[in-house]
Amino acid sequence: MLLTVVAFVVALGLLIAVHEYGHYRVAVACGVKVLRFSVGFGKPLLRWQPQGSPTEFVIGAVPLGGYVRMLDEREAPVADEERHLAFNTQPLRSRAAIVAAGPAANLLLAIALYAAVNWSGVEEPKAYLASPVAGSIAQRAGLQGGELVLSAALAGEEAEPVRSFEDLRWTLTRGALDGDNVRLEVQPAAGSGRRQVLLELSQIETREADAQLFRKIGIVGPWTRPVIGEVMAGGAAERAGLRQGDVVRQVGATVVVDGQQLRDVIRSSVRGSQPLTQTWLVERGGRTQSVQVTPDAQQDAGTTVGRIAAYVGTPPEFVTVRYGPLEGLWNGIVRTWDVSLLTLKMMGRMVIGEASIKNLSGPLTIADYAGRSASMGLTQYLAFLALISVSLGVLNLLPLPVLDGGHLMYYLWEGVTGRGVSEAWMERLQRGGVAVLLLMMSIALFNDVTRLFG
């Protein structure tokens, strides 16, 4: 719990500080007088003002935002000798640059974080495929399990090497959400030759990027050996006499080739609400023997599934994914661009009803993932920060009046018509923007509570 809180506060503080520093740095460069730079709202916990600087720096008690207060005639009277330092007296291009600098700073931070992850290297599962889900797109494409994915490409794009299972998962996510087919080059489990496989993801109708999406595709995890791990006391595995280290070769008439397939067989070993007793062939100490196993019937998301109260499958084979200086930086730029486009597409699809609003996440989910990623190591936490930084940058560029993107829309209107938005319209638009933003936050918070506590 403490790690989650610390990771969440550090993440928010860093991302907000970078965002506001973008506004601050460009404002100073444009000759605008900055009165206050604040990370957080509410009662100041810490404040200081460097000697010779007009800016007061503040850390507020509530770390859910920040602001840069500039000299501005619309907020308070400005002395004649300082009018040239006020924000509202600056040329249109300067005002637009100051407003756009916040989201731009978040996107630049994401590039830097992704590049740092690429340079330091991260341990990820190799792109060996588990047995595909029965009836899925992967099974219909001819995948059997155990194949090593060498490269992947979306429709109309050149194939890119697949360095890890996470690389493959990212390509599949983009393809499914964009409705594009994905071409894979795989090496069969036997290790000889290569072949092309087409996953027809354009057939998928999906509204959410969740676990069910990958079950429809049929690729839910990397290949693992079908070995029984830790056996829980009093569970179905212990009652059947299964032991840690048993290698499962067959369940009933089904030949088992990997851990994912075995987990699926166990889950489906119920009829209605009654578990089925099955004969398992297991290899123990170099000898094969049969074991009668009756899983426990349990509820999972409203569905009755089989459980044996034992860890199933060995950890996957891992590989260190590391890039060189230029390649790592370029990959960071490409990943930031891809995530930004995917975020915009998902938001657009939610607006027109083609994607579920369940995809919206709020502070509770962010805190949960902050803690999880931090517990997995520094590189995973940096990758999490990069993803949230992209989301923050893109969100602030949306054309909502209370966000930076809304102000940029005002400036676009001014640039086209030669006059600014009237105060009356500004007030109406601000109220509408606040209402939309509060609605989005309410939905996101409801999704958080449902996802974490439902």
N, C-alpha and C positions, 0 to 999 in steps of 0.2 A: 504493500500500500504506500509506504513512504517513497519507494523508488518511483512509483507511478506519479505521485504528487510532484516530486522534484523534477522528473523528466518532463512533465506537462508544463510546469512553471518555467523551466529553462527554455523549452521550445517556444512558448508564447512570448517570453521576454525577448529572445533572440530575434524571432520573426517580426515582432512589432517594432523593435529597435531598428532593425535594418530598413523596414518600410518607412518609418518616420525619418530616418537619417537620409534616405533618398530625397524626400521633400526638403529637408533642412539643407543638405549640401548644395542642391541646385538653386534653392532660394538665395543662399549666400553668394553663389557664383553669379546670380543675376542681379545682385546689388540690393536685395530685399532685406530689411531689418527683421530678424527673428527674435521675438520677445521670450518665448518659452518653448522648450523641447521636452515633452513629457512621454514617458513610457508608463502606462497605467493611468487610471482615473482615481478620483476621490482624494482623501487626505494624503498629502505628500509624506512619504516615509524618509525620503532623502532628497535634499536639494543642494545645488552648488552653482556658482557663477564664476567662470574663469576670469582672471584679472584682465581688464581691457575688452571683455566681450559683452555685447548687449544681451546675450542670451542666458536665460536661467534654465538649468537642466534639472529635471524632476523625475523621481521614481514614485509612482502613485501606489496606493494600497490595493487597488483592484486591477489586476494584470490582464484585463480583457480588452485592451485597446491602447490607443495613444493619440497624440496630436502634436502639431507644430503650429504655434500661434505666432502669426506675423503681424507687423504693423499694417493696419488696414482702415481706411476711412469709413468703411461700412460698419465697423465694430466700435470705433471710438474716434473722437476728434484727433487730428494729426496736425502738428505744427507745420507752418508753411515751409520752414527750412528742412523738414524731413519728408515732404510729400514725395520726393523722388525715391525715397526708401520704402514707400508703402506698396503692398502687393497689388492693390487695385489700380495703381497708376502705371503699372508695367505694361509693355507691349504684349499683344495677344500671344505671340510665340513664347515669350518668357513665362507667362502665366500657365500656358499649356504644358510647357516643359516641367515646371515645378510640380504641377498636379500629376503628370505622368511618371515622374521620377520615383514615387513610392512603389507602385506596382513593378516598375522596371527593376528597382533594387531587389525585390523579392525574386524575380525571375533570374537576375544575375546571381543571387545567392544560391538558387537551386542549381544553376550550372556549376558553380564552384563546389557545392556539396557533392553533386553527382561525380564531378571530376575527381574529388578527393577520394570517394569510394572506389572509383575505377583505378586510381593510382595505388591505393593502399592494398587493394585486393580483398575479396570476400569469398568465404567458403560456401559453395552452393552445390546442390545435388547435380550429378551428371544427367544429361538429357536421355537417360534410358527410360523407355516407356513401360509402364505397368500394363497389364492386360486391360483392353478397352472395356468399358461398360457395355453390357449386352444390349444390342439394338441401337447403339449409338452411332454417330457419324464416323467415328474412328474405326469401329468394327466393320461397318459397311464399306469403308475404304480399304479394308484388307489388313489392317494392323492386328497383330496377334499378341503383342507383349514381348518385351526384351529387346526391341529394336533401339538402336542408338540414332538419335536425330542429328544429322550433320549440318543441315542448313534449312532455312525456312524463308518464305516470301509471301506477301500479300499479293492479290491479283494485280497484275500490271507493274509490279515492282521487281527489282533484281533480288536474287536470293542472297541472304546474309548468313554468315556462319552462326551456328547455335552453340554457344559456349557452355550453357548450363540449362537445367530445367526451367529456371526462372526466365531466361531468355525466351524459351519456347512459350511459357505461360503468357508473357507479355504480348508476343505476336498473336497468340490465339485470342487473347482478350480484345486486342485491336480489331482483329478480323471479325469476331463475333458481334461486337458492338457496331462496327461499320457495315456489317452485312457482306463482307468480302470473303471469298474462298482463300484457303491457305495451302500452298504447295510445300511439301516436306521432302527432303532427300534423306533417306534412312538407310542404315546398315543393319541387315537382319541379325537376329540373335546368334545365328551360326557364325557370324563374323566374316562372311565372304560376299563380295559384290555390294552394289548399291541399287536402290530403286526409288522411283518417284511416287509419291502418294499425294492425292488431292483430297483435302478435307473440305467438303461443301458446306461451309459455315453460313453461306447465304440462305440456306434452308431454315436456319434457326430464327425463331421469333422470340427475342428475349427483351425483357424490360428491366432486368436487374443484372448487375455484375456480381453474382454470388456463386456459391458452391454448386447450385443446380445447373448453372450455365456450363460448368466443366463436365458435369455428368451427362448433359446433352451432347457435348462434343465427344465425350468418352475418355478424355485424358484427365485424370484427377490427381495423379501423383507419379513420382518416379518409381522405377522398378525396385523391388526389394525381395529378398529370399522369403519363402513361405515358412518361416520358423516361429515357433511359439516362444515368446519371451517370458516375462515375469507372470506367474500364475497367482491370482488372488485367492485368498483363503475362502472356502465355502462357495465358490462359484462353479459354474458348469464345467469348466476345464479341469478343476481339481476333482470334482465328482467323477469325471470320466477317466481320470488317471493320466491326463496329459501332463508332461513335464517341460520345464524350461529347456530349450535346446532341441525339442522335437522338430523334425522337418516334415511338413505335411505334403505327401505326394498325391493323395487322391481323397476326395470326399464323395461317397456314393459312386456314381459313374463319371464324375467330373475329375479330369486330371488337373491338378493344381500346379501352376507354373510360377506364381509370384504372390507376394503378400496382399496386394490390392485385390486380386481375384479371390483369395481366401477370405478376406474381410467381407466382400460382397456375398460370397456363398453363405457365410455365417449370418449376415443380416437377413438374407432371404429364406433362411431355414425355418420359416413359420408358415402355417396354413390357417388363415383367419387370425385367431388369437392364440392358436396352439402351436407349440414348438414341435419340430420333427426330429426324430432320432435318426442319425445317419452313421454309416460305417466309415471311419477315417483310416486311411493307410498312412502310418507315420514311420519315419526312419529314425531309429534311436540306437546309438552305439554301433552303427554299421549294419544293423538288422532292421528289417521291415516287419511291422506288426499292425494288427487291426485294433481299433479302439471304437467303442460305441459312444457317441457324443450327442447329448440332448441339450441344445442351447436354452437359455432362459429367454422368455418372451418379455420384452420391455417396450415402453412407449418412447418414440423419438419424433418430436414435431408432429404429433397426432397420428403417427404410423406405428404399427407393431412390427418390431424387428427382433432378430435373434442376437444374443450376446453370450459370450463364454467367460467373461471376467478374466481375460488374459491379454497381454500385449501380443499383437499379431504382426509379424514382419520384422526384419532387421532394419537398422538405419540404412538409407541409400548410400551409394558410393558418391563421395564428394570430390569436387575439383576446385582449385583456387583460380578465380577469375580475376585477372589483373591486366591493365592496359598500360601502354607506354605514355609518355608525357603528352604528345600531340593527339594520339588516338584517344586517350582518356578524356582530354578536354573536348574533342569533337563529339565523342559519344555523350558527354554531359550536355552539350548544346542540343544534339538530336533528341535525347531523352526528354529534356525540358520542353522542346517544341512539340514532341509527340504527346506528352502528358497534357500540355496546354490545349492542343487541338481536341484531344479526347474529352477533356473536361468541358470545353465549350460545346462539343457535340452532345454530350450527355445532358447538359443544362438545356440546350435547345430542344432535345427530344422530350425532356420532362415538361417543358412549357407547352408543347403541342400534344402531350399525352402519349407519346410513343415509348417513353421510359417511365418507370415507376418512381414516385417521389420518395420511395424507401431508400433510394440511392443517396439521399441527402444525409450527411452526418453532422453532428453537433459536438459540443465540447466534451461530453462524456465519452463518446467513441474515440475522439482524438486523444483524450487522457489515457484511455485504455490501451490504445495502440502505442502511445508514447512509452508507457511502462513496459509493454511487451517487447518493443524494439530495443529499449535500453537494456533489458535483461538478456538480450541475445548478443550484445556487444556494441562497440562504438560504431563500426561500419553500418550495422543495421539501423542504429539510431540516426546516423547521418543521412541514410537513404530515406528514412521516415521524415526527417526535417526537410529534405529536398522536396518530397512529395507535397507536404503541407505548405511549403513556401510557394510552389507553383500554384496550388489551389488559392492561396491568399492573393497572389498577384493577379490571377485570372478573375477571381471574384470581385476585386476592386476595380477591374476594368469594365464590369457590366454597366450598361447605361441606366443605372438607377441614380436618381438625383442626389441621394445622400452619400454615394460612393464617388471615388475619383472618376470613374467612367461617366457618371452623370455630369460632373463639372466639365469634362472634355466634350460632352455633347453640347453643353451651353456654349463653349468656345467655338465649336464647329458651326453652330447657328450664327454666332457673332461674326465668324470669318466669312460666311456665305452672304449674310444680309447686311453686314456692316454695323449692326447695332446689337447690344446685349439683350438678354432675356429680361422682360420687365419684372419688377419686384412682385407684382400680383401673381404672375405666372410662376415665378420662382417659389413663392410660398406654397401655391397649390401643388407644384411638382414635388417639393420637399415633403409635404404631408403624404402624398401618394407613395413616394419612395420609402418613407419610414414605415408605412403600412405594409408594403410588400416585403421589406426586410424583416419586420417583426413576424410576418406570416411564415417566411422561410425559416427563421430561427425557431419558431414554435414547432414546425413540422420536423426540423432536424432534431430538436430536443425530444419530441415524441418518439422518433425513430430510435434515438439513443436508448431511451428507457425500455422500449419494446425489445430492442436487440440485446441489451445487456441484462435485463431483469425479467423479460417476458417468458 
